[in-house]
Structure formats: C-alpha cells, structure tokens
Amino acid sequence: MFKSLIYLSIFNFLAVFNALTDELKINSDELEFDRSNKISVFSGNVYAYNQEIKIWAEKLIIKFNNDRDEIQEITAENDVKIINQGVTATGQKGIYFPNKNILNMYGNVEVAENNNYVKGDELYLDINNSVSIMKSSSSERVEAFIINN
C-alpha cells in the first residue's frame, strides 16, 4: 500500500505535464531556433514554468511537429529539476512526449514528496495507462523510503 502511495504522488505530479504543451514561459542565457528541423534549443541556466510546473536545466530542447503547431517532444538535459504540487523530480535527462503522455528520466533519478522518495537510474512513466517503472543498473538497486503518516 505504501508503495502505491509514492507512485500515486508521481502520477499526480507528472499528469500536469500536459499543461506544458498549452503555455510555457522559458528563460535562458541563449536560444537557438532551427526552422528547417523545427527545433528550439534553450541553453544556459534554463528555467521553464507555467502556473502548474517549474523546470530547471542547463538545456531544454523543444521539437515541433511538421506543421509547427504542436510540441512533439520536450527534452531537458543536465541537472534537471522539476517541481509540481509539492513533488520534486531530479535527474540528468528527462524526455516528455506530449502526444503519448510518456515521460522518461535518466541518470540519478529521484522523485521526492515530503520525506518520501524513490531513487534509481531510470524512470519510465506512461501516464495514460498508469504504468510507472523505476530501474537501476546491476550494481545499484532501486531505493524507496516511505513514511506512513
């Protein structure tokens, strides 16, 4: 039961990613836009936010579909930190696919709420199908700490 509580928190937290495709304000040191490939690359002290979510990273890459009217993929790289609804997720890389509502995070991934946390090397979330998988390398194991309040 306690395990399901932390996963429920993860789903509540990441279900808000849909809001990223509607409205997102981004601050960074530099912006490079590649019109032919439909990619915007924000780099250096990136801070992206809206009313629901806050994201920090060294690089944020937004790929648009062929019509340039819809976000196809959002990638955050290097010291990624995401905060939403009191839940914080950190890692080295995060990739979100809005059309599929899937998030992958890689590299020292930690999802924490209050004093509860789950740690691993890779997190896969399929929000539409309520599937959450945390993995670690063979030398490290997935770690969870859950407090019953």
Biotite code that builds the C-alpha atoms (Angstrom):
import biotite.structure as struc

atoms = struc.array([
    struc.Atom([0.000, 0.000, 0.000], chain_id="A", res_id=1, res_name="MET", atom_name="CA", element="C"),
    struc.Atom([2.778, 2.434, 0.885], chain_id="A", res_id=2, res_name="PHE", atom_name="CA", element="C"),
    struc.Atom([4.483, 1.731, -2.442], chain_id="A", res_id=3, res_name="LYS", atom_name="CA", element="C"),
    struc.Atom([1.303, 2.689, -4.260], chain_id="A", res_id=4, res_name="SER", atom_name="CA", element="C"),
    struc.Atom([1.172, 5.994, -2.358], chain_id="A", res_id=5, res_name="LEU", atom_name="CA", element="C"),
    struc.Atom([4.524, 7.157, -3.712], chain_id="A", res_id=6, res_name="ILE", atom_name="CA", element="C"),
    struc.Atom([3.590, 6.067, -7.248], chain_id="A", res_id=7, res_name="TYR", atom_name="CA", element="C"),
    struc.Atom([0.260, 7.884, -6.936], chain_id="A", res_id=8, res_name="LEU", atom_name="CA", element="C"),
    struc.Atom([2.209, 11.009, -5.998], chain_id="A", res_id=9, res_name="SER", atom_name="CA", element="C"),
    struc.Atom([4.405, 10.550, -9.067], chain_id="A", res_id=10, res_name="ILE", atom_name="CA", element="C"),
    struc.Atom([1.358, 10.265, -11.337], chain_id="A", res_id=11, res_name="PHE", atom_name="CA", element="C"),
    struc.Atom([-0.333, 13.307, -9.791], chain_id="A", res_id=12, res_name="ASN", atom_name="CA", element="C"),
    struc.Atom([2.873, 15.243, -10.219], chain_id="A", res_id=13, res_name="PHE", atom_name="CA", element="C"),
    struc.Atom([3.531, 14.288, -13.817], chain_id="A", res_id=14, res_name="LEU", atom_name="CA", element="C"),
    struc.Atom([-0.039, 14.344, -15.080], chain_id="A", res_id=15, res_name="ALA", atom_name="CA", element="C"),
    struc.Atom([0.394, 18.120, -15.181], chain_id="A", res_id=16, res_name="VAL", atom_name="CA", element="C"),
    struc.Atom([2.968, 17.777, -17.977], chain_id="A", res_id=17, res_name="PHE", atom_name="CA", element="C"),
    struc.Atom([0.050, 18.135, -20.407], chain_id="A", res_id=18, res_name="ASN", atom_name="CA", element="C"),
    struc.Atom([-0.102, 21.798, -19.367], chain_id="A", res_id=19, res_name="ALA", atom_name="CA", element="C"),
    struc.Atom([3.399, 22.272, -20.799], chain_id="A", res_id=20, res_name="LEU", atom_name="CA", element="C"),
    struc.Atom([2.068, 21.998, -24.309], chain_id="A", res_id=21, res_name="THR", atom_name="CA", element="C"),
    struc.Atom([-0.520, 24.753, -23.734], chain_id="A", res_id=22, res_name="ASP", atom_name="CA", element="C"),
    struc.Atom([1.541, 27.512, -22.145], chain_id="A", res_id=23, res_name="GLU", atom_name="CA", element="C"),
    struc.Atom([5.174, 27.659, -21.109], chain_id="A", res_id=24, res_name="LEU", atom_name="CA", element="C"),
    struc.Atom([7.430, 30.607, -20.303], chain_id="A", res_id=25, res_name="LYS", atom_name="CA", element="C"),
    struc.Atom([11.151, 29.940, -20.721], chain_id="A", res_id=26, res_name="ILE", atom_name="CA", element="C"),
    struc.Atom([14.155, 31.968, -19.562], chain_id="A", res_id=27, res_name="ASN", atom_name="CA", element="C"),
    struc.Atom([17.689, 31.038, -20.641], chain_id="A", res_id=28, res_name="SER", atom_name="CA", element="C"),
    struc.Atom([21.078, 32.517, -21.495], chain_id="A", res_id=29, res_name="ASP", atom_name="CA", element="C"),
    struc.Atom([20.723, 31.574, -25.158], chain_id="A", res_id=30, res_name="GLU", atom_name="CA", element="C"),
    struc.Atom([18.089, 30.462, -27.685], chain_id="A", res_id=31, res_name="LEU", atom_name="CA", element="C"),
    struc.Atom([18.827, 28.760, -30.979], chain_id="A", res_id=32, res_name="GLU", atom_name="CA", element="C"),
    struc.Atom([15.947, 28.076, -33.359], chain_id="A", res_id=33, res_name="PHE", atom_name="CA", element="C"),
    struc.Atom([16.408, 25.690, -36.271], chain_id="A", res_id=34, res_name="ASP", atom_name="CA", element="C"),
    struc.Atom([13.449, 26.433, -38.527], chain_id="A", res_id=35, res_name="ARG", atom_name="CA", element="C"),
    struc.Atom([14.146, 23.663, -41.040], chain_id="A", res_id=36, res_name="SER", atom_name="CA", element="C"),
    struc.Atom([14.249, 20.968, -38.338], chain_id="A", res_id=37, res_name="ASN", atom_name="CA", element="C"),
    struc.Atom([11.541, 22.618, -36.197], chain_id="A", res_id=38, res_name="LYS", atom_name="CA", element="C"),
    struc.Atom([13.677, 22.619, -33.040], chain_id="A", res_id=39, res_name="ILE", atom_name="CA", element="C"),
    struc.Atom([14.165, 25.285, -30.368], chain_id="A", res_id=40, res_name="SER", atom_name="CA", element="C"),
    struc.Atom([17.199, 24.866, -28.090], chain_id="A", res_id=41, res_name="VAL", atom_name="CA", element="C"),
    struc.Atom([17.354, 26.909, -24.887], chain_id="A", res_id=42, res_name="PHE", atom_name="CA", element="C"),
    struc.Atom([20.708, 26.695, -23.129], chain_id="A", res_id=43, res_name="SER", atom_name="CA", element="C"),
    struc.Atom([22.399, 28.082, -20.035], chain_id="A", res_id=44, res_name="GLY", atom_name="CA", element="C"),
    struc.Atom([20.520, 28.455, -16.745], chain_id="A", res_id=45, res_name="ASN", atom_name="CA", element="C"),
    struc.Atom([17.197, 27.366, -18.261], chain_id="A", res_id=46, res_name="VAL", atom_name="CA", element="C"),
    struc.Atom([14.080, 27.998, -16.203], chain_id="A", res_id=47, res_name="TYR", atom_name="CA", element="C"),
    struc.Atom([10.756, 26.971, -17.746], chain_id="A", res_id=48, res_name="ALA", atom_name="CA", element="C"),
    struc.Atom([7.466, 27.403, -15.952], chain_id="A", res_id=49, res_name="TYR", atom_name="CA", element="C"),
    struc.Atom([3.753, 27.960, -16.017], chain_id="A", res_id=50, res_name="ASN", atom_name="CA", element="C"),
    struc.Atom([1.111, 28.015, -13.280], chain_id="A", res_id=51, res_name="GLN", atom_name="CA", element="C"),
    struc.Atom([1.421, 24.267, -12.725], chain_id="A", res_id=52, res_name="GLU", atom_name="CA", element="C"),
    struc.Atom([5.080, 23.300, -13.062], chain_id="A", res_id=53, res_name="ILE", atom_name="CA", element="C"),
    struc.Atom([8.673, 24.582, -12.767], chain_id="A", res_id=54, res_name="LYS", atom_name="CA", element="C"),
    struc.Atom([11.658, 23.114, -14.613], chain_id="A", res_id=55, res_name="ILE", atom_name="CA", element="C"),
    struc.Atom([15.355, 23.908, -14.249], chain_id="A", res_id=56, res_name="TRP", atom_name="CA", element="C"),
    struc.Atom([18.078, 22.521, -16.546], chain_id="A", res_id=57, res_name="ALA", atom_name="CA", element="C"),
    struc.Atom([21.168, 23.560, -18.440], chain_id="A", res_id=58, res_name="GLU", atom_name="CA", element="C"),
    struc.Atom([19.495, 22.758, -21.767], chain_id="A", res_id=59, res_name="LYS", atom_name="CA", element="C"),
    struc.Atom([15.871, 22.467, -22.906], chain_id="A", res_id=60, res_name="LEU", atom_name="CA", element="C"),
    struc.Atom([15.076, 21.223, -26.407], chain_id="A", res_id=61, res_name="ILE", atom_name="CA", element="C"),
    struc.Atom([11.592, 21.570, -27.875], chain_id="A", res_id=62, res_name="ILE", atom_name="CA", element="C"),
    struc.Atom([10.765, 19.687, -31.067], chain_id="A", res_id=63, res_name="LYS", atom_name="CA", element="C"),
    struc.Atom([7.649, 20.637, -33.019], chain_id="A", res_id=64, res_name="PHE", atom_name="CA", element="C"),
    struc.Atom([5.634, 18.525, -35.443], chain_id="A", res_id=65, res_name="ASN", atom_name="CA", element="C"),
    struc.Atom([5.802, 19.136, -39.213], chain_id="A", res_id=66, res_name="ASN", atom_name="CA", element="C"),
    struc.Atom([3.057, 21.766, -39.079], chain_id="A", res_id=67, res_name="ASP", atom_name="CA", element="C"),
    struc.Atom([4.875, 23.612, -36.242], chain_id="A", res_id=68, res_name="ARG", atom_name="CA", element="C"),
    struc.Atom([1.599, 23.921, -34.358], chain_id="A", res_id=69, res_name="ASP", atom_name="CA", element="C"),
    struc.Atom([2.148, 21.238, -31.739], chain_id="A", res_id=70, res_name="GLU", atom_name="CA", element="C"),
    struc.Atom([5.007, 20.201, -29.466], chain_id="A", res_id=71, res_name="ILE", atom_name="CA", element="C"),
    struc.Atom([6.196, 16.710, -30.328], chain_id="A", res_id=72, res_name="GLN", atom_name="CA", element="C"),
    struc.Atom([8.910, 16.286, -27.667], chain_id="A", res_id=73, res_name="GLU", atom_name="CA", element="C"),
    struc.Atom([10.452, 18.204, -24.757], chain_id="A", res_id=74, res_name="ILE", atom_name="CA", element="C"),
    struc.Atom([13.946, 17.216, -23.603], chain_id="A", res_id=75, res_name="THR", atom_name="CA", element="C"),
    struc.Atom([15.629, 18.665, -20.514], chain_id="A", res_id=76, res_name="ALA", atom_name="CA", element="C"),
    struc.Atom([19.331, 17.936, -20.026], chain_id="A", res_id=77, res_name="GLU", atom_name="CA", element="C"),
    struc.Atom([21.983, 18.358, -17.323], chain_id="A", res_id=78, res_name="ASN", atom_name="CA", element="C"),
    struc.Atom([20.970, 18.871, -13.700], chain_id="A", res_id=79, res_name="ASP", atom_name="CA", element="C"),
    struc.Atom([17.248, 18.605, -14.376], chain_id="A", res_id=80, res_name="VAL", atom_name="CA", element="C"),
    struc.Atom([14.890, 19.585, -11.570], chain_id="A", res_id=81, res_name="LYS", atom_name="CA", element="C"),
    struc.Atom([11.108, 19.552, -11.876], chain_id="A", res_id=82, res_name="ILE", atom_name="CA", element="C"),
    struc.Atom([8.738, 20.759, -9.162], chain_id="A", res_id=83, res_name="ILE", atom_name="CA", element="C"),
    struc.Atom([4.978, 20.378, -9.170], chain_id="A", res_id=84, res_name="ASN", atom_name="CA", element="C"),
    struc.Atom([2.349, 20.053, -6.438], chain_id="A", res_id=85, res_name="GLN", atom_name="CA", element="C"),
    struc.Atom([4.938, 19.576, -3.693], chain_id="A", res_id=86, res_name="GLY", atom_name="CA", element="C"),
    struc.Atom([6.711, 16.774, -5.561], chain_id="A", res_id=87, res_name="VAL", atom_name="CA", element="C"),
    struc.Atom([10.279, 17.207, -6.812], chain_id="A", res_id=88, res_name="THR", atom_name="CA", element="C"),
    struc.Atom([11.916, 15.070, -9.514], chain_id="A", res_id=89, res_name="ALA", atom_name="CA", element="C"),
    struc.Atom([15.613, 15.323, -10.323], chain_id="A", res_id=90, res_name="THR", atom_name="CA", element="C"),
    struc.Atom([17.901, 13.587, -12.815], chain_id="A", res_id=91, res_name="GLY", atom_name="CA", element="C"),
    struc.Atom([20.384, 14.206, -15.584], chain_id="A", res_id=92, res_name="GLN", atom_name="CA", element="C"),
    struc.Atom([17.941, 13.966, -18.505], chain_id="A", res_id=93, res_name="LYS", atom_name="CA", element="C"),
    struc.Atom([14.185, 13.981, -18.984], chain_id="A", res_id=94, res_name="GLY", atom_name="CA", element="C"),
    struc.Atom([12.214, 13.412, -22.184], chain_id="A", res_id=95, res_name="ILE", atom_name="CA", element="C"),
    struc.Atom([8.479, 14.065, -22.387], chain_id="A", res_id=96, res_name="TYR", atom_name="CA", element="C"),
    struc.Atom([6.282, 13.020, -25.326], chain_id="A", res_id=97, res_name="PHE", atom_name="CA", element="C"),
    struc.Atom([3.023, 15.054, -25.071], chain_id="A", res_id=98, res_name="PRO", atom_name="CA", element="C"),
    struc.Atom([1.109, 13.066, -27.716], chain_id="A", res_id=99, res_name="ASN", atom_name="CA", element="C"),
    struc.Atom([1.748, 9.787, -25.900], chain_id="A", res_id=100, res_name="LYS", atom_name="CA", element="C"),
    struc.Atom([1.813, 11.341, -22.394], chain_id="A", res_id=101, res_name="ASN", atom_name="CA", element="C"),
    struc.Atom([5.030, 9.453, -21.598], chain_id="A", res_id=102, res_name="ILE", atom_name="CA", element="C"),
    struc.Atom([7.975, 10.717, -19.545], chain_id="A", res_id=103, res_name="LEU", atom_name="CA", element="C"),
    struc.Atom([11.409, 9.102, -19.327], chain_id="A", res_id=104, res_name="ASN", atom_name="CA", element="C"),
    struc.Atom([14.040, 10.335, -16.862], chain_id="A", res_id=105, res_name="MET", atom_name="CA", element="C"),
    struc.Atom([17.642, 9.108, -16.763], chain_id="A", res_id=106, res_name="TYR", atom_name="CA", element="C"),
    struc.Atom([20.708, 9.402, -14.544], chain_id="A", res_id=107, res_name="GLY", atom_name="CA", element="C"),
    struc.Atom([20.447, 9.520, -10.732], chain_id="A", res_id=108, res_name="ASN", atom_name="CA", element="C"),
    struc.Atom([16.675, 9.920, -10.817], chain_id="A", res_id=109, res_name="VAL", atom_name="CA", element="C"),
    struc.Atom([14.961, 10.837, -7.569], chain_id="A", res_id=110, res_name="GLU", atom_name="CA", element="C"),
    struc.Atom([11.295, 11.588, -7.007], chain_id="A", res_id=111, res_name="VAL", atom_name="CA", element="C"),
    struc.Atom([10.517, 13.043, -3.569], chain_id="A", res_id=112, res_name="ALA", atom_name="CA", element="C"),
    struc.Atom([7.474, 14.289, -1.697], chain_id="A", res_id=113, res_name="GLU", atom_name="CA", element="C"),
    struc.Atom([7.714, 15.394, 1.939], chain_id="A", res_id=114, res_name="ASN", atom_name="CA", element="C"),
    struc.Atom([10.165, 12.863, 3.414], chain_id="A", res_id=115, res_name="ASN", atom_name="CA", element="C"),
    struc.Atom([9.236, 10.071, 0.974], chain_id="A", res_id=116, res_name="ASN", atom_name="CA", element="C"),
    struc.Atom([11.407, 9.281, -2.029], chain_id="A", res_id=117, res_name="TYR", atom_name="CA", element="C"),
    struc.Atom([12.165, 6.779, -4.773], chain_id="A", res_id=118, res_name="VAL", atom_name="CA", element="C"),
    struc.Atom([15.658, 6.649, -6.319], chain_id="A", res_id=119, res_name="LYS", atom_name="CA", element="C"),
    struc.Atom([17.002, 4.841, -9.365], chain_id="A", res_id=120, res_name="GLY", atom_name="CA", element="C"),
    struc.Atom([18.852, 5.259, -12.642], chain_id="A", res_id=121, res_name="ASP", atom_name="CA", element="C"),
    struc.Atom([15.835, 5.368, -14.939], chain_id="A", res_id=122, res_name="GLU", atom_name="CA", element="C"),
    struc.Atom([12.160, 6.247, -14.605], chain_id="A", res_id=123, res_name="LEU", atom_name="CA", element="C"),
    struc.Atom([9.521, 5.391, -17.202], chain_id="A", res_id=124, res_name="TYR", atom_name="CA", element="C"),
    struc.Atom([6.021, 6.832, -16.815], chain_id="A", res_id=125, res_name="LEU", atom_name="CA", element="C"),
    struc.Atom([3.104, 6.082, -19.085], chain_id="A", res_id=126, res_name="ASP", atom_name="CA", element="C"),
    struc.Atom([0.573, 8.478, -17.609], chain_id="A", res_id=127, res_name="ILE", atom_name="CA", element="C"),
    struc.Atom([-2.364, 7.418, -19.799], chain_id="A", res_id=128, res_name="ASN", atom_name="CA", element="C"),
    struc.Atom([-2.018, 3.757, -18.832], chain_id="A", res_id=129, res_name="ASN", atom_name="CA", element="C"),
    struc.Atom([-0.959, 4.347, -15.181], chain_id="A", res_id=130, res_name="SER", atom_name="CA", element="C"),
    struc.Atom([2.328, 2.489, -15.642], chain_id="A", res_id=131, res_name="VAL", atom_name="CA", element="C"),
    struc.Atom([5.374, 3.524, -13.630], chain_id="A", res_id=132, res_name="SER", atom_name="CA", element="C"),
    struc.Atom([8.722, 1.692, -13.753], chain_id="A", res_id=133, res_name="ILE", atom_name="CA", element="C"),
    struc.Atom([11.872, 2.705, -11.838], chain_id="A", res_id=134, res_name="MET", atom_name="CA", element="C"),
    struc.Atom([15.060, 0.819, -12.808], chain_id="A", res_id=135, res_name="LYS", atom_name="CA", element="C"),
    struc.Atom([18.679, 0.823, -11.698], chain_id="A", res_id=136, res_name="SER", atom_name="CA", element="C"),
    struc.Atom([21.911, -0.584, -13.031], chain_id="A", res_id=137, res_name="SER", atom_name="CA", element="C"),
    struc.Atom([23.085, -4.010, -11.965], chain_id="A", res_id=138, res_name="SER", atom_name="CA", element="C"),
    struc.Atom([25.489, -2.513, -9.399], chain_id="A", res_id=139, res_name="SER", atom_name="CA", element="C"),
    struc.Atom([22.837, -0.360, -7.731], chain_id="A", res_id=140, res_name="GLU", atom_name="CA", element="C"),
    struc.Atom([19.316, -1.162, -6.698], chain_id="A", res_id=141, res_name="ARG", atom_name="CA", element="C"),
    struc.Atom([16.153, 0.916, -6.708], chain_id="A", res_id=142, res_name="VAL", atom_name="CA", element="C"),
    struc.Atom([15.709, 2.578, -3.326], chain_id="A", res_id=143, res_name="GLU", atom_name="CA", element="C"),
    struc.Atom([12.491, 3.802, -1.753], chain_id="A", res_id=144, res_name="ALA", atom_name="CA", element="C"),
    struc.Atom([11.841, 5.432, 1.603], chain_id="A", res_id=145, res_name="PHE", atom_name="CA", element="C"),
    struc.Atom([8.218, 5.782, 2.640], chain_id="A", res_id=146, res_name="ILE", atom_name="CA", element="C"),
    struc.Atom([6.850, 7.184, 5.868], chain_id="A", res_id=147, res_name="ILE", atom_name="CA", element="C"),
    struc.Atom([3.357, 6.241, 6.944], chain_id="A", res_id=148, res_name="ASN", atom_name="CA", element="C"),
    struc.Atom([1.685, 9.440, 8.160], chain_id="A", res_id=149, res_name="ASN", atom_name="CA", element="C"),
])
